[in-house]
Amino acid sequence: MNTRLFQNHIVRKEIPLNPIWDFHTLNSEERKQEEFKMLVPGCWESNPKLASYKGKAVYSKKVSFGGNVRLVFKGVSHTAHVYLDKKPVGYHYNAYTEFSLLLQDIPYGEHLLEVKVDNSFHEESALHVSNDYYSYGGITRPVVMEEIGDMFIKNVHFIPYRKNGKWYASIRSSVRNLSNEQNNITLKIKIGDEEVSFSDKVLSPHAETNLENSFEFPSATTYTLENPKLYMMDAKLLHNDKVVDDIIDRVGFRDIKVDGKDILLNGEKVIIKGVNRHEDYAEFGCAIPIEAMYRDIEMIKSLGANCVRTSHYPNDERFLDLCDENGILVWEESHARGLSEKQMRHKNFEKQSLDCIQEMIENHINHPSIYVWGILNECVSNTEFGRSCYARQFELIKSLDSSRPVSFASLEAHIGSDSCLDLVDIVSFNIYPFWYHDTPVKDSLANLKNFVNSMGGADKPLLISEIGAGAIYGHRSNNQEKWTEEYQVYALTEQITPILSDEDLSGVIIWQYADCRVDKGWFHGRPKSQNNKGLVDIYRREKLAYHKVKEIFHSFQK
């Protein structure tokens, strides 16, 4: 199964998995109930009988294999227990991050693989709670099973930087040795026409060895939004001069920095013109096929947008691949939205949040399109306990990747009380004049800037990370009443134009690109049980506002 837009391995072999799995819902005693056939990847809500199912289910299939195997799940929503021949082999929480299981010394033959999935808001779940988006159920992203030998490459991380007009990269790699013996290896990494290596390195038995060094790449072409030049990074592991494993990824040579109030891409100021996007599509839920992702990319590009914010969780890596290819900047966000202090004091909040950050950066660090790491959208950044949570998460991010700025989207209600602005590289606020209140936009911006400048945000870039208005597709009226397409056009025009005209601001990210389903607990403020602030509806039908935003974005060219 294609988990990326390109081949990840040539040497390492993949064990084919039929995409049709046996599927049963489970009752409260975890006994099998209704039986179905289910497509993987997919949301179980795609089955009409399970359109609103919250609870547990089990996926199962028989697979023939043996030896050492790496089993990779790109996304299971949202709690997964994995079993092999009825024995537990793995557990994972969070729908939006990849996890892998190492199965060693498996006898050759046919084996039963089972994945028990739970999308309910159970007591162990701190992040998946009733929210302004829907927590779908199922194995929602690709699954791959790989044969591995006694030694294999766990990862290769690439951080480009420019020095004295030349491109360099810090390359870090982790290599596993599963054998009982100490082994000498060489790791060769080819990027474009240039090859670098870690030569004659010692792997201790039953251990993971970390390799790190910086290398010059004198012939590298700079990755820009206009010319998003990508290079294949082909890493090969050699033992006794024989290639025993490989990993292939894609990278780009670019740097992101903050200089005063400016965001710089390769040393040049960039103004953000973006959209927030949920992974939600009428026909597919959150298990979006590559064809639909590609349609989103083309529609976003047509708008004149240069940025997507992955609200409010890490995205499918294939969508990030498309952003890499198309020169679209990505604000990638760890999973959390609108949590109260009580919710953030949940016994599992810290571990589940930090695990999500670790997995997000571990698996997505090489994407050149990602220009900022974000956390904790509209959570309690205005309390002492909340500040401690933000500080701890930013500390982890910086320890994993210090090359990118960090931010979080603060709540409009926290203007006057947010205490975390000194922790970020980019200050970001979600504001909704002309929707939740009628304050003139210029007054809202002046009030925001005055507060930011007094609370640790002076001389930092300031982004409007959400702004917008709702509209029901097809609901039109000359009276410009709220929820009409005409009112959405009016509100967005009044909102976006002053922001992009303000030299103190680094840009705007519209809420949102497309309508999305919300949890049933949010029905009272969300007609059709959807967040209807999209420029297009959940079927990607264009509202009037799509064309107005396109006109405005194109009028503010660099």
Secondary structure, 3 states (H helix, E strand, C coil): CCCCCCCCCCCCCEECCCCEEEEEEECCCCCEEEEEEEECCCCHHHCHHHCCCCCEEEEEEEEEEEEEEEEEECCEECEEEEEECCEEEEEEECCCCCEEEEEEEEEEEEEEEEEEEECCCCCCCCCCCCCCCCCCCEECCCEEEEEECCEEEEEEEEEEEEECCEEEEEEEEEEEECCCCCEEEEEEEEECCEEEEEEEEEECCCEEEEEEEEEECCCCCECCCCCCCCEEEEEEEEECCEEEEEEEEEECECCEEEECCEEEECCEECCEEEEECCCCECCCECCCCHHHHHHHHHHHHHHCCCEEECCCCCCCHHHHHHHHHHCCEEEEECCCECCCHHHHCCCCHHHHHHHHHHHHHHHHCCCCCEEEEECCECCCCCCHHHHHHHHHHHHHHHHHCCCCCEECEEEHHHCCCCCCHHHCCCEEEECCECCCECCCHHHHHHHHHHHHHHCCCCCCCEEEEECCCCECCCCCCCCCCCECHHHHHHHHHHHHHHHHHCCCCCEEEECCCECEECCHHHHHHCHHHEECCCCECCCCCECHHHHHHHHHHHHCCC
